Amino acid sequence: MADLISSLPDEIICYILSFLPSPQVIATSVLSKRWNFLWRSVPSLDFYIDNKDFWYSSLCSFLVSHGDKPFYRIRLRCYCSLHITESMEIQIQTALSGSRSVQILDLYCRWSTSNFVIPSVVFSFKTLVTLKLEQIRVECVSFVDLPLLKILHLKNIIYPLKIDLLELLSACPNLEDLKVKRLAFEAKGKFNPLSKLVRVNIYGILLPWEIFKDVEVLKFELVMPICRPILSLNFDFHNLVQLQLYVGLNWLPVVFKWLNHCPKLQSLVISFLKTHVRFYNLPRYEEEDVWSYPETIPACISSHLKTCRLKHYRDSEDEFQFARYILENAKYLQTMKIRNIHYIRNRHTRKEEDMKRKLSSCMERSDTCTLLFE
């Protein structure tokens, strides 16, 4: 059989190899004399580190052999509990600082692993399209310029000061996918709507909701006390078709207020998090605010909702009433999924069969919806 790959130019082979994890790229060096050095020109660093031998033998060798050639992609996932040596830290920082043509930067490095700090210069790489940082220490950022960035994921970032998230986002005019979790931040910068933003996932933070008014997919937690300003929304999410909320049961009245501002919603996921009420010391609603059926049906429920999923469902009265309301009023509902019903057995509450029968009875008038139990 002819070796068609080896007949290709070096540039094309290196491009193909750039889609593989770096250890597999290094392994191609045994194929022939030509391949012995070809892997060193692959413009991608992609390592998953989970043991000491792998860390020192592969990553170190790769960085040294690659020299000062720029990367287009840098992906490093370090899950092991070892410490980065000073020389290794310098090599990684040099690779980051010198890769001004990098398009994808994805870094995860457990805090217990090292004191490794990524240079602030990465926030001014004008070629960056994807930036994902998790459990990473970042130098103080004085300047941000990410004109091509489309994907930004920040989680558990250690930063000398609070990050001005509005200022950071304003430097990403083409942002399409935003995920921010557990981040110490400020919101002092100038507010600029992100018209190209499509997907947003935020957890434990609060930003001006107007930033996200054009999104199509939105996930966020609705239990923290800081989320109470949501009650004063004065605009609609006209493009929103998928919504996922993490809520305590005392927030169900607010869920309906939110749904009234999502006229085209087609997919709704509710995760009931009872423990958050106690964990965050949230006050229960006063007696007159206890959840009850709203007087008017939100337009999205009556005209657009196709799928609904209830996670961590424990068959409390509030949960059942909510599920019943959706089943009885969502005329175009195709699928209702109930997850985590196994808690019923463990907590010695109503039998699983009774719960299924009770929910199924709410669907007697529907011949288009399927009720599924996960």
N, C-alpha and C positions, 0 to 999 in steps of 0.2 A: 504494500500500500504506500502511495506517495506521501511524503511529509509536506503537506500543503502549507502548514503554519510556518515552518522554517523557511519557506520560499518567500514569505512576506518581508517587506522592509522592516528595519529595526523599529522605526517610529510606530508602525501599526501594531507590531507585537507588543511593544511596551504599553501601548494604549489598551490592548486587550488584557494584559497582565494587571493593569491598574485597577481592574474590577475585582481582583482576588485579594484575600488577606495576605499580608506581607510574608508570613512563614511559608505559604504555598508558593509565593513568587520566588523566595530564596531557594526552595526545593528544586526549581527548574534548572538550577546551575549544574546539575548532574547530567543533564540531557546530552550535551555535546560541548565542544570547546567554545563554540560561538555563544551558547547559552550560559557559559561559565561566568561571563561578565555582563551579559545583557540585562540581568535583573537589577543591576546597580543604576540603570538609567530609568527605571520605572518611576513615574512622578507621583507615587502614592505611598503613604505610610499608614498601614492598617494593622494594629496589634491588639490582641486580647490577652492580657497578662493575668495569669492565675497561679504561677509558681516561680520560685527564685531562679531556677536553672533557665527556664524559658526567658525570663526577664533579661538576664545578663548575656546569655549566649546569642539570642536572636535580635533583640532590639538594639543592643549596643553595637553588634556587628553591622546591622543594617544602617544605622546612623553614620558610623565611621566610614563604611564602604560607599555610602551615597555621597559623601562629601558635601559640597556647597551647592549641589544641584537643587533647584527649587521644586517644591511639591505643589500639585494641584489639589490633592486631598490629604488631610491628616486626621486619622481616626485612632485614638488611643483609649482603651478601656482597661483600667488597672484595678483589679479586685483583690489583689493579694495584699498581705499585711507587712510588706517590707519597706525599707526606707530607700528613697532615691539617693544615690551617692551624689556628691557635689559635681563630679565630672559628668555624670549622666544628666543632671539637671541643666548644666551648661549646654550640653549637646542638644537637648530638647528645646531649650529656649532659643538657641542659635537657629535651629531648624524652623521654629515658629517665626522668629524675627526676620529671617531671610526669605521666607516664602511669600513674597508680596503678590504672587500670582495665584495663591491658593484660593480655591472656590468652595471647598467643603472643610470645615474645621469642627471636629466632634471629639470632645475630651471629657473623660470621666476618671477621676483619681481620688480614691477614698482619702478623707482627711487624716485617717490614722496611718496612711501609707507614707506621707512625707510632708514637708513644708514647701513643696514645689509651688511656685507662683508663675502664672503665665504673664508674659509682658503685655502691657497695655496697648502696644502697637497693633495688636490683632484687631482692635476696634477701629482701625483706620485702613484696613485692607479693602481697597475699593473694588477688588475682584470677588470678594466673598459673596456667595449665594446662600450658603447654609452655615449657621453658627449655633452649635449645641455645646453648652457647658454645664456640667453637673458635678457638685462637690469639688469645686475648683477654687483655688485662691487666685485673686486677680489684683494686679497692681492698680494703684489709683489712676483712674482714667480721666484725663484732662481734655481729650478731644475724640469725637466720634464722627466717622464719615463712612457709611456703609450704603452707598447708592444703589447697589445691585442686590442687596440682601433680600431674600424671599422667605427664609425660614429662620426663626430665632427662638431657641429653647434655653431658658435659664432656670436652674434648680439648685437650691442650697449653695449659693455662691458666697464665698468669704471675701469681703471687700473692706478695705480700710475705713471707708466712709459709707454712708447710705447712698445708693445709686439713685440719681435723678432719672427715673424711668421715663418720664415724659420727654426729657431732653434726649435720652437714648433712642426712643422710638421716633422722634422727629428727624433723626439722622438716617432713618430707614424708610424712605418714601415708597419703596416698592414691596414692602413687607406683605406677605400673604398668609403666613402661618406663625402664630405667636403662642408660646407656652411659658408661663412664669409661675413658679412654685417656691414658697418659702424663701422669700428674698427680702432683705432689709433695704427699703427704698424710700425715696422722697418723690414728691410730685410738684416740684416748683417750676419746672420748665414751661415754655409756651405750649399751649394745647394745639395740636394739628391733627385733624381727622385723617385716618389712614384709609383712604378710599379703595385701596387694592386689597385690604385685609379680608381674608376669606374664613380662616379658622382661628379660634381663640380658645385657649385653655388656661384659666387662671385659678390659683388656689391660695387662699389666705391673704389676698391683697385687694385693694380697692382703688380703682382709677376712674376718671370721668367716663361714664358709660357712653357718652357721645363718640368717643374714639372708636367704639365697636359697632356703631349703628348700622353699618353696611355689611356686616359679616353674615355668612351663610351657616356656619357651625359654631356653636358657643357652648363651652363647658365651664362651670364655676361652682364654688361652694357657697351656699346660702345659709350659713349658720353662725358665722362670726358676727359679733356685735357691730363691727365696722360696716356691715352690709346693710344696715338699716336705711341709709339714704336711697336705697332702691325703691322705697315706697313713693318717692317723689318723681319718678320718671315722667318726662313730659314729651316724649317722642316715641315713635314706633320703630321696631326692627323689621323693615319691609322686606329684607332679603333673607331673613332667618328661616331655615327649613329644618335644622337639627338643633335641639337643645337638651343638654344634660345638666341636671341640678343635683347637688349633694345637700340634703336638707334635714333638719330636725323636724319632728312632727309639729312643733309650735310655729313652723314657718309655712304651713300649708295655705293659710289665707294669703300670704305674700306670693305664693306660687301662682295663684289665680290672678292676682294683680299683674304679675309678670306676663302671664299668658295673654292678657288683654292687649299687650303691646307687641305680640308676635302674630300678626294676622295670617301669615302664610305658613305657619309651622306644620311640618309633616311628620316629624319624628321626635318623640319625647321620652327621655329616660330620667327616672327619679330614683335616687339612692337614698333610702331612709336611714339616717344616722342618729339613732336615739341617744347614743352615748355622748354626742356632742353637746346636748343640752346640759348635761351634768358637768362635762369636762370644761366647757367654756363659761359655766355658771350663768347661763342665759335665763332671763326671767320668762315664766310662762305668760301667755297672753291673758289679759283680764277676762272675766267671765263673758262679757259682751263680745269679746274678740275670738272666742273659741270657734274653731272651724265649723262652718256649715255650708250648705249648698249656696253658691252665688245666685243672685237674682237673675242675672243674664248670663247666657252661655258665651264664653269667648269665641270669636269668629273662627279661630284656628281649630277649635274642637269640633264645632258644628260643620265646618266646610272643608277642612284640609287634612286633619290628622289621620295618618295611615298606620303608624306603628307606635306602640307605647310599651315601655318596659319598666317594671317596678323591681328594684333590686333591694336585697336585705328585707324582704317582706316578711313580717312576723304575725300577720293577721290580727293586728290591733283594730279597734273599732274605727279609728281615724283612717288607717290604711285601707280598710275595707270600703269605707264610704267614698274615699278618693277613687279607688278602682271601680267601684260601682258607678260613680258619676261619669267617668270616662267611657265605660262600656255602654251606658244608656244614652249618652249624648253625642258621641263621636260617630256620625252617620257613615263616614267613609273609612272607619277603622278596619284594617285588614288583619292585624296581629296584635295581641296583647300577651306579653311574656311576664311571668312571675318567677322570680329567682330567690333561692335560699329558703325555701319552705321547709327544709330539713330541720330548721330551728324549732319547728313546732313539736317534733318528737322530743327533742332534747330538753325543752322547757315545760313539757307536760301540759301544754295548752290544748286547744281543740284538735281533734284528730285531723290528720291530713286529708282524709277522704271527705270529711264534713266541710273543710275549707274549700276544697275543689268544687264540691256540690253547691256551696253557697255562691261562689264566684260564677259558676256556670249558669246558675239561675238568673243572673243579671243579663244573660245573652239570649234569652228566649226569643226576643224580638229581632235578633240579628241573624241573617243567613250569610253574611259576608265576612265576619270576623272569626279568626281562629284563636282560641285560648291555649297557650302553651305554658307548661311548668318546667322550669330548668332545675 
